[in-house]
């Protein structure tokens, strides 16, 4: 039996050394160490042998199992190492680039607006988003009983405290603390209690401008806005000035541009008119100057305001303003 063990050992080591796959290694293990292997039969016969032969055969069996098990482990390690090399990374494949964060389209639009207006001599001013009725309404010639209050659907916090409905309160605060000349723009988030649709939101961004000095004329306002819109939307943009009404300016104008989504053919953004209202503007009403302590006979000025989200729609070709607030990465990665 010992001679047979030596022959089996030689065969097992030879088969394991030549094994190239996991299946071949497992087949060798079953053949030489499995429960139905010849070694298992020899082990069962140990109990029938005399003591001296049993001891000698038992020692030989232990040496066989130790040698074959060691060679079995070596064969597994060799095959795994070879498989790792074969299954390594394919250097011919294109690399996987992680998504890189970038600024929100509204933020990029705000920065572009500020860049143009800073180039026209304006400075940026900011103010609180939670306001009082005086700065948000009364100082802007919109008293409690004024019908124009219906133009601003307001979120009230408590009593006379509210979420600002426009950034005009920033203009009031600047005029209260600064003597003319003043040339500022006030960007920021505003809130109105409206039902959102493709071109309106209850939370959006505005940018308003104010220029106060001596002998400021309406022609200057028109020239600044024309220059501003051409810098923003291109020299070929079609601009339309039409009469408007705002309690804090007189005379007032509304400024439209040809819809860039449909090219003037009519869509949900321009409500089928071919035009998109971008700006409201006008000469500052004398009552506003009196509210901040200015002499309307000594100074004059103009103010304008625009919706940043609508500008962003024009620049990115977006047809629904609500997309900017939904945080859908599939949309944000495209604009």
C-alpha positions as CSV (number, residue, x, y, z in Angstrom):
1,X,0.0,0.0,0.0
2,X,2.9,2.3,0.7
3,X,4.2,1.9,-2.8
4,X,0.7,2.6,-4.1
5,X,0.6,5.8,-2.1
6,X,3.9,6.9,-3.5
7,X,2.6,6.3,-7.0
8,X,-0.6,8.3,-6.2
9,X,1.4,11.1,-4.7
10,X,3.5,11.4,-7.9
11,X,0.4,11.5,-10.1
12,X,-1.4,14.0,-7.9
13,X,1.6,16.4,-7.8
14,X,2.0,16.1,-11.6
15,X,-1.7,16.8,-12.2
16,X,-1.7,19.8,-9.9
17,X,1.4,21.2,-11.4
18,X,-0.1,21.1,-14.9
19,X,-3.6,22.3,-13.9
20,X,-4.4,25.6,-15.7
21,X,-8.0,26.2,-14.5
22,X,-10.0,26.1,-11.3
23,X,-12.0,23.2,-12.7
24,X,-8.8,21.1,-13.3
25,X,-7.7,21.8,-9.8
26,X,-11.0,20.8,-8.3
27,X,-11.0,17.6,-10.4
28,X,-7.6,16.7,-9.0
29,X,-8.7,17.4,-5.5
30,X,-11.7,15.1,-5.9
31,X,-9.6,12.4,-7.5
32,X,-6.9,12.3,-4.8
33,X,-8.5,13.6,-1.7
34,X,-12.3,13.2,-2.2
35,X,-14.5,10.9,-0.2
36,X,-14.6,8.3,-3.0
37,X,-10.9,8.5,-3.8
38,X,-8.5,5.7,-3.6
39,X,-6.9,7.4,-0.6
40,X,-10.2,7.3,1.2
41,X,-10.4,3.5,0.6
42,X,-6.9,3.0,1.9
43,X,-7.7,5.1,5.0
44,X,-10.7,2.8,5.8
45,X,-8.5,-0.3,5.5
46,X,-6.1,1.0,8.3
47,X,-8.2,-0.6,11.0
48,X,-7.8,-4.1,9.6
49,X,-3.9,-4.0,9.6
50,X,-1.6,-5.2,12.3
51,X,-0.3,-2.4,14.6
52,X,3.2,-2.0,13.0
53,X,1.8,-1.9,9.4
54,X,-1.0,0.5,10.5
55,X,1.5,2.9,12.0
56,X,3.7,2.9,8.9
57,X,0.7,3.3,6.6
58,X,-0.9,6.0,8.7
59,X,2.4,8.0,8.6
60,X,2.5,7.6,4.8
61,X,-1.1,8.7,4.5
62,X,-0.5,11.9,6.6
63,X,2.6,12.7,4.5
64,X,0.6,12.2,1.3
65,X,-2.3,14.4,2.4
66,X,0.1,17.2,3.6
67,X,2.1,17.1,0.3
68,X,-1.0,17.1,-1.9
69,X,-2.8,19.8,0.1
70,X,0.3,22.1,-0.1
71,X,0.6,21.6,-3.8
72,X,-3.2,22.1,-4.2
73,X,-3.0,25.5,-2.4
74,X,0.0,26.5,-4.6
75,X,-2.0,25.5,-7.8
76,X,-4.9,27.7,-6.7
77,X,-2.7,30.7,-6.0
78,X,-1.0,30.3,-9.4
79,X,-4.3,30.1,-11.3
80,X,-5.8,33.1,-9.4
81,X,-2.7,35.2,-10.1
82,X,-2.8,34.3,-13.8
83,X,-6.6,35.2,-14.0
84,X,-6.0,38.6,-12.3
85,X,-3.4,39.4,-15.0
86,X,-5.7,38.3,-17.8
87,X,-8.7,40.1,-16.4
88,X,-6.8,43.3,-15.6
89,X,-7.9,46.7,-16.9
90,X,-8.1,47.2,-20.6
91,X,-5.9,50.2,-21.2
92,X,-7.5,50.7,-24.7
93,X,-10.9,51.6,-23.2
94,X,-11.7,55.3,-22.7
95,X,-11.4,56.6,-19.2
96,X,-14.3,57.1,-16.8
97,X,-14.6,60.8,-15.9
98,X,-16.6,61.7,-12.8
99,X,-19.2,64.5,-13.2
100,X,-17.6,67.8,-12.3
101,X,-19.8,70.3,-10.4
102,X,-20.5,73.7,-11.8
103,X,-22.5,76.8,-11.0
104,X,-26.3,76.7,-11.3
105,X,-27.6,78.4,-14.5
106,X,-29.4,81.1,-12.4
107,X,-26.1,81.9,-10.7
108,X,-24.2,82.1,-14.0
109,X,-27.0,84.4,-15.3
110,X,-26.8,86.7,-12.3
111,X,-23.0,86.9,-12.6
112,X,-23.4,87.8,-16.3
113,X,-26.0,90.5,-15.6
114,X,-23.8,92.0,-12.9
115,X,-20.8,91.9,-15.2
116,X,-22.5,93.9,-17.9
117,X,-24.0,96.5,-15.5
118,X,-20.8,96.9,-13.6
119,X,-19.3,97.8,-17.0
120,X,-21.9,100.5,-17.3
121,X,-20.9,102.1,-14.1
122,X,-23.3,100.5,-11.6
123,X,-22.4,99.0,-8.2
124,X,-24.0,96.0,-6.5
125,X,-26.2,96.5,-3.4
126,X,-27.9,93.9,-1.3
127,X,-30.6,93.8,1.4
128,X,-32.7,91.5,3.6
129,X,-35.2,89.1,2.1
130,X,-37.6,89.5,5.1
131,X,-38.9,93.0,4.9
132,X,-41.4,95.4,6.5
133,X,-44.3,97.0,4.7
134,X,-42.7,100.5,4.7
135,X,-39.7,99.5,2.6
136,X,-41.5,96.9,0.5
137,X,-44.6,99.0,-0.3
138,X,-45.2,102.4,1.4
139,X,-42.0,104.1,0.5
140,X,-42.5,102.9,-3.1
141,X,-45.8,104.8,-3.3
142,X,-47.9,101.6,-2.6
143,X,-50.0,102.4,0.6
144,X,-52.3,99.8,2.1
145,X,-55.3,101.0,0.2
146,X,-53.6,101.3,-3.1
147,X,-55.1,99.1,-5.8
148,X,-51.6,98.3,-7.1
149,X,-51.1,96.1,-4.0
150,X,-53.0,93.5,-5.9
151,X,-50.1,93.3,-8.3
152,X,-48.0,91.7,-5.6
153,X,-49.4,88.6,-4.0
154,X,-47.5,88.6,-0.8
155,X,-46.3,86.0,1.7
156,X,-46.7,87.6,5.2
157,X,-44.6,86.3,8.1
158,X,-46.5,88.1,10.8
159,X,-48.2,91.5,11.2
160,X,-46.3,93.9,9.0
161,X,-43.4,91.5,8.3
162,X,-43.3,89.8,4.9
163,X,-41.1,88.1,2.4
164,X,-40.0,90.8,-0.1
165,X,-42.0,90.7,-3.3
166,X,-39.2,92.6,-5.3
167,X,-35.7,93.9,-4.7
168,X,-36.9,97.6,-4.8
169,X,-36.7,97.8,-0.9
170,X,-32.9,97.7,-1.4
171,X,-33.1,100.9,-3.5
172,X,-35.1,102.5,-0.6
173,X,-32.5,101.5,2.0
174,X,-29.6,102.7,-0.2
175,X,-31.3,106.1,-0.8
176,X,-32.1,106.5,3.0
177,X,-28.4,106.0,3.8
178,X,-26.7,107.6,0.8
179,X,-26.7,111.0,-0.9
180,X,-26.9,111.3,-4.7
181,X,-25.4,110.5,-7.1
182,X,-26.4,106.8,-6.8
183,X,-26.0,104.1,-9.4
184,X,-26.7,100.7,-8.1
185,X,-28.1,97.3,-9.1
186,X,-29.9,95.1,-6.5
187,X,-29.9,91.3,-7.3
188,X,-31.6,88.8,-5.1
189,X,-34.4,86.3,-4.5
190,X,-38.0,87.4,-4.1
191,X,-41.2,85.7,-3.3
192,X,-44.8,86.0,-4.5
193,X,-47.9,83.9,-3.6
194,X,-48.6,82.8,-7.2
195,X,-49.5,79.5,-8.9
196,X,-46.4,78.4,-10.8
197,X,-46.6,77.9,-14.5
198,X,-44.1,77.8,-17.5
199,X,-43.2,81.5,-17.1
200,X,-44.0,82.3,-13.4
201,X,-42.8,81.0,-10.0
202,X,-43.5,81.7,-6.4
203,X,-39.8,82.0,-5.6
204,X,-37.5,83.5,-8.2
205,X,-34.7,86.0,-8.7
206,X,-34.8,89.7,-9.7
207,X,-32.3,92.3,-10.5
208,X,-33.2,96.0,-10.2
209,X,-31.3,99.1,-11.1
210,X,-31.4,102.7,-9.8
211,X,-29.7,105.8,-11.0
212,X,-30.3,109.1,-9.2
213,X,-28.5,112.4,-9.9
214,X,-29.3,115.8,-11.3
215,X,-31.1,116.2,-14.7
216,X,-31.4,112.5,-15.4
217,X,-33.6,112.0,-18.5
218,X,-35.8,109.2,-19.9
219,X,-33.6,109.0,-23.0
220,X,-30.7,107.9,-20.7
221,X,-32.8,105.1,-19.4
222,X,-33.7,103.9,-22.9
223,X,-30.1,104.1,-24.0
224,X,-28.8,102.1,-21.0
225,X,-31.4,99.4,-21.4
226,X,-30.8,99.0,-25.1
227,X,-27.1,98.7,-24.6
228,X,-27.6,96.3,-21.7
229,X,-29.9,94.0,-23.7
230,X,-27.7,94.0,-26.7
231,X,-24.7,93.1,-24.6
232,X,-26.7,90.3,-23.0
233,X,-28.7,88.8,-25.9
234,X,-26.7,89.9,-28.9
235,X,-26.6,92.9,-31.2
236,X,-29.4,91.5,-33.4
237,X,-31.9,91.3,-30.6
238,X,-35.3,92.9,-31.4
239,X,-36.4,95.3,-28.5
240,X,-39.8,96.9,-28.0
241,X,-40.6,99.7,-25.5
242,X,-44.2,100.2,-24.7
243,X,-46.1,102.3,-22.1
244,X,-46.6,100.6,-18.7
245,X,-47.6,101.4,-15.2
246,X,-45.7,101.0,-11.9
247,X,-46.6,103.0,-8.7
248,X,-43.0,104.0,-8.1
249,X,-42.2,105.3,-11.6
250,X,-43.7,108.0,-13.8
251,X,-43.6,107.8,-16.7
252,X,-43.2,104.0,-16.9
253,X,-42.4,101.6,-19.7
254,X,-42.3,97.8,-20.2
255,X,-39.5,96.4,-22.4
256,X,-40.1,93.3,-24.5
257,X,-37.7,91.2,-26.7
258,X,-38.6,88.9,-29.5
259,X,-39.1,85.4,-28.1
260,X,-35.9,83.4,-28.7
261,X,-37.6,80.1,-27.9
262,X,-40.0,80.2,-30.8
263,X,-38.4,83.0,-32.9
264,X,-41.6,85.1,-32.6
265,X,-43.8,82.3,-33.9
266,X,-45.7,81.9,-30.6
267,X,-45.2,79.4,-27.8
268,X,-46.1,78.8,-24.1
269,X,-43.3,81.1,-22.9
270,X,-44.5,84.1,-24.9
271,X,-48.1,83.0,-24.6
272,X,-48.4,83.0,-28.4
273,X,-47.5,86.7,-28.8
274,X,-44.0,86.2,-30.1
275,X,-42.7,88.7,-27.4
276,X,-41.4,88.1,-23.9
277,X,-41.5,90.9,-21.3
278,X,-38.1,91.2,-19.7
279,X,-38.0,94.6,-18.0
280,X,-40.2,97.1,-16.3
281,X,-38.7,100.6,-16.0
282,X,-39.4,104.3,-15.6
283,X,-38.5,107.6,-14.0
284,X,-38.6,107.5,-10.2
285,X,-41.8,109.0,-8.9
286,X,-41.4,112.2,-6.8
287,X,-43.3,110.6,-4.0
288,X,-40.6,107.9,-3.7
289,X,-37.9,110.7,-3.4
290,X,-39.9,112.4,-0.6
291,X,-40.3,109.1,1.3
292,X,-36.5,108.8,1.5
293,X,-35.9,112.5,2.3
294,X,-34.8,113.6,-1.2
295,X,-35.9,116.8,-2.8
296,X,-37.7,115.8,-6.1
297,X,-37.1,119.3,-7.4
298,X,-33.3,118.9,-7.0
299,X,-32.8,115.3,-8.2
300,X,-34.3,112.9,-10.7
301,X,-33.6,109.3,-11.6
302,X,-34.7,106.2,-13.3
303,X,-35.2,102.6,-12.1
304,X,-35.6,99.3,-13.8
305,X,-36.2,95.7,-12.8
306,X,-36.1,92.3,-14.6
307,X,-36.7,88.7,-13.8
308,X,-33.4,86.8,-13.8
309,X,-35.1,83.4,-14.3
310,X,-36.7,84.7,-17.5
311,X,-33.4,86.0,-18.8
312,X,-31.9,82.5,-18.0
313,X,-34.7,80.9,-20.0
314,X,-33.7,83.1,-23.0
315,X,-30.0,82.3,-22.7
316,X,-30.4,78.6,-22.2
317,X,-33.4,77.9,-24.5
318,X,-35.4,76.6,-21.6
319,X,-39.2,76.6,-22.1
320,X,-40.3,76.0,-18.5
321,X,-39.1,78.3,-15.6
322,X,-39.9,75.6,-13.0
323,X,-37.0,73.4,-14.2
324,X,-34.6,75.8,-12.6
325,X,-35.9,74.9,-9.1
326,X,-36.5,71.2,-9.5
327,X,-32.8,70.2,-9.0
328,X,-33.0,67.5,-11.8
329,X,-29.4,66.8,-12.6
330,X,-30.4,65.5,-16.0
331,X,-31.6,69.0,-16.9
332,X,-28.8,70.9,-15.1
333,X,-26.1,69.0,-16.9
334,X,-27.5,70.1,-20.2
335,X,-27.8,73.9,-19.6
